[in-house]
Amino acid sequence: MRVALFITCFNDTMFPATGRAVVTVLERLGHTVDFPLEQTCCGQLHVNTGYPADAVPLVARFARTFAEYDAVVTPSASCAGLVRETHPALAEAYGSRRLHRQVAELAPRVHEFTEFLTDVLGVDDVGARFPHRVTYHPTCHSLRALRLGDRPQRLLRAVDGLDLVELPAADACCGFGGTFAVKNAATSGAMLADKVGAVRETGAEVLCTVDNSCLMHIGGGLSRQSAAVRTLHLAEILATTEGGRR
Protein backbone atom coordinates (compact mmCIF):
# COMPACT_ATOMS: atom_id res chain seq x y z
CA MET A 1 0.00 0.00 0.00
CA ARG A 2 1.34 3.43 -0.95
CA VAL A 3 0.65 5.75 1.98
CA ALA A 4 1.05 9.54 2.00
CA LEU A 5 0.97 11.93 4.95
CA PHE A 6 -1.16 15.04 4.53
CA ILE A 7 0.13 17.13 7.40
CA THR A 8 -2.21 20.17 6.94
CA CYS A 9 -0.92 23.74 6.92
CA PHE A 10 -1.87 24.30 10.59
CA ASN A 11 0.13 21.31 11.82
CA ASP A 12 3.03 22.01 9.48
CA THR A 13 3.31 25.57 10.79
CA MET A 14 2.57 25.13 14.48
CA PHE A 15 2.60 21.44 15.46
CA PRO A 16 5.18 19.59 13.32
CA ALA A 17 5.73 16.99 16.06
CA THR A 18 2.28 15.61 15.31
CA GLY A 19 3.23 14.72 11.75
CA ARG A 20 6.41 13.06 12.94
CA ALA A 21 4.35 11.06 15.45
CA VAL A 22 2.05 9.77 12.69
CA VAL A 23 5.06 8.58 10.70
CA THR A 24 6.57 6.95 13.81
CA VAL A 25 3.41 4.93 14.46
CA LEU A 26 2.91 3.86 10.86
CA GLU A 27 6.56 2.87 10.44
CA ARG A 28 6.35 0.86 13.68
CA LEU A 29 3.46 -1.01 12.06
CA GLY A 30 5.61 -1.77 9.02
CA HIS A 31 4.48 0.89 6.55
CA THR A 32 6.52 3.34 4.50
CA VAL A 33 5.08 6.85 4.48
CA ASP A 34 5.68 9.41 1.72
CA PHE A 35 5.47 13.15 2.25
CA PRO A 36 4.70 14.90 -1.06
CA LEU A 37 6.33 18.33 -0.90
CA GLU A 38 3.77 19.77 -3.34
CA GLN A 39 1.00 19.60 -0.74
CA THR A 40 -0.45 22.77 0.74
CA CYS A 41 -3.69 23.98 2.36
CA CYS A 42 -6.86 21.97 1.70
CA GLY A 43 -8.89 25.17 1.35
CA GLN A 44 -10.77 25.06 4.63
CA LEU A 45 -9.94 28.69 5.42
CA HIS A 46 -11.52 29.83 2.17
CA VAL A 47 -14.62 27.69 2.61
CA ASN A 48 -15.19 28.67 6.23
CA THR A 49 -14.90 32.39 5.50
CA GLY A 50 -17.31 32.36 2.57
CA TYR A 51 -15.05 32.09 -0.47
CA PRO A 52 -15.65 28.53 -1.72
CA ALA A 53 -14.80 29.26 -5.38
CA ASP A 54 -11.37 30.51 -4.32
CA ALA A 55 -10.65 27.10 -2.76
CA VAL A 56 -10.96 25.27 -6.08
CA PRO A 57 -7.29 25.74 -7.13
CA LEU A 58 -6.32 24.15 -3.81
CA VAL A 59 -8.79 21.32 -4.40
CA ALA A 60 -7.19 20.69 -7.79
CA ARG A 61 -3.70 20.81 -6.29
CA PHE A 62 -4.69 18.31 -3.60
CA ALA A 63 -6.16 15.92 -6.17
CA ARG A 64 -3.06 16.20 -8.34
CA THR A 65 -0.60 15.81 -5.46
CA PHE A 66 -2.16 12.71 -3.90
CA ALA A 67 -3.65 11.00 -6.96
CA GLU A 68 -1.14 8.14 -7.07
CA TYR A 69 -1.51 7.03 -3.44
CA ASP A 70 -3.59 4.17 -2.11
CA ALA A 71 -4.20 6.01 1.16
CA VAL A 72 -3.78 9.60 2.35
CA VAL A 73 -3.53 9.91 6.14
CA THR A 74 -3.96 13.13 8.07
CA PRO A 75 -3.86 13.91 11.82
CA SER A 76 -6.82 16.27 11.50
CA ALA A 77 -10.48 15.29 11.58
CA SER A 78 -11.30 18.82 10.46
CA CYS A 79 -9.26 18.70 7.25
CA ALA A 80 -10.11 15.06 6.53
CA GLY A 81 -13.77 15.96 6.76
CA LEU A 82 -13.37 18.89 4.41
CA VAL A 83 -11.51 16.84 1.79
CA ARG A 84 -13.96 13.94 1.92
CA GLU A 85 -17.22 15.85 2.20
CA THR A 86 -16.60 19.29 0.69
CA HIS A 87 -13.97 18.81 -2.05
CA PRO A 88 -16.38 16.79 -4.25
CA ALA A 89 -19.07 19.45 -3.84
CA LEU A 90 -16.63 22.26 -4.65
CA ALA A 91 -15.32 20.46 -7.71
CA GLU A 92 -18.85 19.84 -8.94
CA ALA A 93 -20.03 23.41 -8.34
CA TYR A 94 -17.01 25.36 -9.52
CA GLY A 95 -14.63 22.99 -11.32
CA SER A 96 -14.52 20.92 -14.47
CA ARG A 97 -16.03 17.48 -14.95
CA ARG A 98 -12.51 16.08 -15.05
CA LEU A 99 -11.67 17.64 -11.67
CA HIS A 100 -14.91 16.35 -10.17
CA ARG A 101 -14.07 12.84 -11.35
CA GLN A 102 -10.52 13.05 -9.93
CA VAL A 103 -11.75 14.33 -6.58
CA ALA A 104 -14.52 11.74 -6.35
CA GLU A 105 -11.99 8.97 -6.95
CA LEU A 106 -9.53 10.29 -4.37
CA ALA A 107 -11.85 11.35 -1.54
CA PRO A 108 -12.62 7.83 -0.22
CA ARG A 109 -8.89 7.17 0.11
CA VAL A 110 -8.40 10.10 2.49
CA HIS A 111 -8.44 9.02 6.13
CA GLU A 112 -8.16 10.69 9.50
CA PHE A 113 -5.33 9.02 11.42
CA THR A 114 -7.35 7.05 13.99
CA GLU A 115 -9.84 5.70 11.45
CA PHE A 116 -6.96 4.65 9.21
CA LEU A 117 -5.48 2.64 12.07
CA THR A 118 -8.74 1.01 13.15
CA ASP A 119 -10.68 0.68 9.89
CA VAL A 120 -8.01 0.28 7.21
CA LEU A 121 -5.15 -1.39 9.10
CA GLY A 122 -7.45 -3.14 11.58
CA VAL A 123 -5.39 -2.41 14.69
CA ASP A 124 -6.19 -0.97 18.11
CA ASP A 125 -2.88 -1.68 19.85
CA VAL A 126 -0.01 0.16 18.15
CA GLY A 127 2.65 -0.77 20.70
CA ALA A 128 2.54 2.45 22.73
CA ARG A 129 3.27 2.94 26.41
CA PHE A 130 2.18 6.12 28.20
CA PRO A 131 1.74 5.71 31.99
CA HIS A 132 -0.35 8.82 32.65
CA ARG A 133 -3.91 9.85 33.46
CA VAL A 134 -5.43 11.07 30.18
CA THR A 135 -8.75 12.56 29.11
CA TYR A 136 -9.98 12.86 25.54
CA HIS A 137 -11.95 15.72 23.94
CA PRO A 138 -13.89 14.62 20.82
CA THR A 139 -13.74 17.60 18.49
CA CYS A 140 -16.83 18.75 16.61
CA HIS A 141 -15.55 17.62 13.22
CA SER A 142 -14.58 14.21 14.57
CA LEU A 143 -18.03 13.76 16.09
CA ARG A 144 -20.33 15.32 13.54
CA ALA A 145 -18.49 15.25 10.21
CA LEU A 146 -16.43 12.08 10.31
CA ARG A 147 -18.44 10.29 13.01
CA LEU A 148 -15.33 8.71 14.49
CA GLY A 149 -17.31 7.28 17.37
CA ASP A 150 -15.12 5.44 19.88
CA ARG A 151 -12.17 4.83 17.53
CA PRO A 152 -9.86 7.25 19.36
CA GLN A 153 -10.85 5.87 22.77
CA ARG A 154 -10.23 2.29 21.62
CA LEU A 155 -6.71 3.23 20.62
CA LEU A 156 -6.11 5.02 23.91
CA ARG A 157 -7.43 2.12 25.99
CA ALA A 158 -4.93 -0.17 24.28
CA VAL A 159 -1.96 2.00 25.32
CA ASP A 160 0.06 0.27 28.02
CA GLY A 161 -0.10 2.10 31.36
CA LEU A 162 -2.58 4.76 30.24
CA ASP A 163 -5.46 5.62 32.56
CA LEU A 164 -8.27 7.01 30.39
CA VAL A 165 -10.81 9.11 32.30
CA GLU A 166 -14.09 10.33 30.85
CA LEU A 167 -14.45 14.03 30.14
CA PRO A 168 -17.72 15.53 31.46
CA ALA A 169 -19.93 16.96 28.70
CA ALA A 170 -17.39 15.62 26.24
CA ASP A 171 -19.53 16.32 23.16
CA ALA A 172 -19.79 20.05 23.93
CA CYS A 173 -17.87 22.32 21.56
CA CYS A 174 -14.73 23.95 22.97
CA GLY A 175 -15.63 27.27 21.34
CA PHE A 176 -12.84 27.53 18.78
CA GLY A 177 -14.45 26.99 15.38
CA GLY A 178 -11.69 28.82 13.50
CA THR A 179 -12.81 32.40 12.81
CA PHE A 180 -15.76 31.88 15.19
CA ALA A 181 -13.37 32.45 18.11
CA VAL A 182 -12.43 35.83 16.63
CA LYS A 183 -15.83 37.00 15.40
CA ASN A 184 -17.69 35.81 18.51
CA ALA A 185 -15.00 36.14 21.14
CA ALA A 186 -17.30 36.45 24.16
CA THR A 187 -19.33 33.36 23.26
CA SER A 188 -16.19 31.45 22.40
CA GLY A 189 -14.61 32.42 25.71
CA ALA A 190 -17.65 31.24 27.67
CA MET A 191 -17.62 27.88 25.88
CA LEU A 192 -13.90 27.57 26.49
CA ALA A 193 -14.36 28.26 30.22
CA ASP A 194 -16.85 25.40 30.45
CA LYS A 195 -14.50 23.05 28.60
CA VAL A 196 -11.48 23.99 30.72
CA GLY A 197 -13.53 23.45 33.88
CA ALA A 198 -14.54 19.99 32.67
CA VAL A 199 -10.94 19.07 31.84
CA ARG A 200 -9.72 20.15 35.26
CA GLU A 201 -12.55 18.21 36.93
CA THR A 202 -11.14 14.95 35.57
CA GLY A 203 -7.83 15.33 37.40
CA ALA A 204 -6.09 14.29 34.17
CA GLU A 205 -2.41 14.97 33.59
CA VAL A 206 -2.91 15.13 29.84
CA LEU A 207 -5.67 16.28 27.50
CA CYS A 208 -5.64 14.87 23.97
CA THR A 209 -7.68 15.34 20.80
CA VAL A 210 -7.46 14.51 17.09
CA ASP A 211 -7.41 18.20 16.05
CA ASN A 212 -4.58 20.47 17.12
CA SER A 213 -6.66 23.58 16.41
CA CYS A 214 -9.05 22.71 19.24
CA LEU A 215 -6.15 21.54 21.38
CA MET A 216 -4.44 24.91 20.96
CA HIS A 217 -7.61 26.72 22.01
CA ILE A 218 -8.21 24.58 25.10
CA GLY A 219 -4.50 24.55 25.93
CA GLY A 220 -4.47 28.34 25.93
CA GLY A 221 -7.33 28.37 28.42
CA LEU A 222 -5.59 25.85 30.65
CA SER A 223 -2.35 27.82 30.50
CA ARG A 224 -4.04 31.07 31.52
CA GLN A 225 -5.33 29.28 34.62
CA SER A 226 -1.89 27.78 35.31
CA ALA A 227 -3.51 24.34 35.23
CA ALA A 228 -1.14 21.39 35.51
CA VAL A 229 -2.53 19.70 32.40
CA ARG A 230 -0.42 18.99 29.33
CA THR A 231 -1.97 18.96 25.87
CA LEU A 232 -0.96 16.36 23.26
CA HIS A 233 -2.35 15.23 19.96
CA LEU A 234 -3.49 11.62 20.19
CA ALA A 235 -0.87 10.63 17.59
CA GLU A 236 1.91 11.83 19.91
CA ILE A 237 0.62 9.57 22.69
CA LEU A 238 0.44 6.60 20.31
CA ALA A 239 4.01 7.28 19.18
CA THR A 240 5.33 7.17 22.76
CA THR A 241 6.91 4.08 24.29
CA GLU A 242 7.74 5.69 27.61
CA GLY A 243 9.63 3.21 29.80
CA GLY A 244 9.18 0.44 27.22
CA ARG A 245 6.32 -2.03 26.88
CA ARG A 246 5.72 -4.54 29.64
C-alpha positions, 0 to 999 in steps of 0.5 A: 500500500502506498501511503502519503501523509497530509500534514495540513498547513496548521500542523506544518506551521505550528505542530510539526511533532504531530506529523512526525508522530504519525510517521513513527506509528505507521513505520512501527506497524511496518508501513513506509510513508511518503510526504509529497512536498507539493502539498499545501492547504486543503482550502478550509480557510476559504470555505469557512470564510465564505469564499468557496470558489477561491478554494478550487485551485487548492482542491485541484492541487490536492487531487493532483498531489495525492492521486497516485496514493492508495491512502492519504492519512492526516492527523486532522479530523477537520481537514479530513472531513473537508476533503472527503465531504466538501472537495467533491461538492466544490469540484462539482459546483465550480470545477470541471467534470474532469476535476470532479471525477478526480476528486470523487476517486480520491476522496474515499482514500483520504483518512483521519489518522485514527480511522486509518489505524482502526478501519483500514489497518485493523489495529487498536494496539499500536505498541505504545506505552504512556503511563499517565492519566489522560482525558480525551476531547472529541472535536466537533468535526470528529463527532459530527463530520467524520463520526469517528465514534469510539475509535480514538478511545479504543486506541487510547485504551490499548496503550500500556499504562494509560489511565483514560478518564471520561471528560464531562460533557465531552460532546460540547464544543470547545468554542474555537471553530476557527474564525468563530473564536475571533468574530464571537469572542465572548461566546467562544470564551464562555464555551472555552471556560466550560470546557477547561472546567470539565478538563480540570474536573477529571484530574487528568495529567494530559488532554488529547484530541485529534485536532490540534486547532481545538487543542491549541484553544483549550490549551491556551485556556488551561495555560491562563489558569496555570492548570497542571494539564499537558496537551498532546495530539493523540498521535503523539501519545500513540508514538510514545513508548515511555519506559518500554512495553511490559 
